[in-house]
Amino acid sequence: MRKYRKHHILLTIVASLIYLLALQIYAATAETDPEMTFQTATAAFSEGKYEEAIASYRKLIAAHGLSAEILHNLASCYGAAGQQGLAILHYSRALRLSPGDEDIAGDLAMVRKEAGLFEEEPGFFNSVKNLLTYNQWQLAALLCYISITAFTVSLFFLRKNKLLWTGLFFSITLLILCVAGIWQQRDTWNSGIITRADVKMLLSPFKSSKSLGTLAEGSVIYPRSSHDPYVYIIDKHGRKGWIHRKDYEKINTDYTTYSHDNAEL
């Protein structure tokens, strides 16, 4: 009887060790397997566990890099959690990676509307500027430069060819347009999003400085210079002032921003 009890206790201990080992293996697999982490995040979002879903998506990005789909889902989590600034930030980042995605653009417009941030109808020049992204304007400029070089070399041998002259002048005109597009888009490319509520815009880069007004959470700003820990910015309405560096995040980023240490943010 005693011998049976000893065997039973030994088997219980072994079974417990195997169970604990299996749990650790599962946890390690869930940490490294992107598909499993994605499913965990999606399930948490469906159950209304938004903070848990946010942490999982951030870990996924930290381990495997950025993608429009993950950023889109992460933005939706922030929106559902009531963090509109971070939702707008991540929808904007997703749109940078997938500029033509109507779902992302639609969700971004919706959360901006919910936050009371209404987009003005763009004028003619802004409409032209927004035809291409910053990178696309740069690529177009490079292609124009190559075309100009090719036409110039060809005209060295065929000076009287009117078609080549037309192509050269057309390429030069397009290059000027591309340079203007790059110049106009650089502000958009380097823009940031206010991620906190009612951020004070200061007259000078000091905590005791006079307030010039507030910036709503989710507002777009354009950094100009810095005086740590403050940044001099311009908003979309032309207002200028200083804000704390922690009050906004740049839209441009890399996956190292989403470290495991910051997964709960």
Secondary structure, 3 states (H helix, E strand, C coil): CHHHHHHHHHHHHHHHHHHHHHHHHHHHHHHHCHHHHHHHHHHHHHCCCHHHHHHHHHHHHHHHCCCHHHHHHHHHHHHHCCCHHHHHHHHHHHHHHCCCCHHHHHHHHHHHHHCCCCCCCCCHHHHHHCCCCHHHHHHHHHHHHHHHHHHHHHHHHCCCCHHHHHHHHHHHHHHHHHHHHHHHHHHHHCCEEECCCCEEEECCCCCCCCEEEEECCCCEEEEEEEECCEEEEEECCCCEEEEEHHHEEECCCCHHHCCHHHCCC
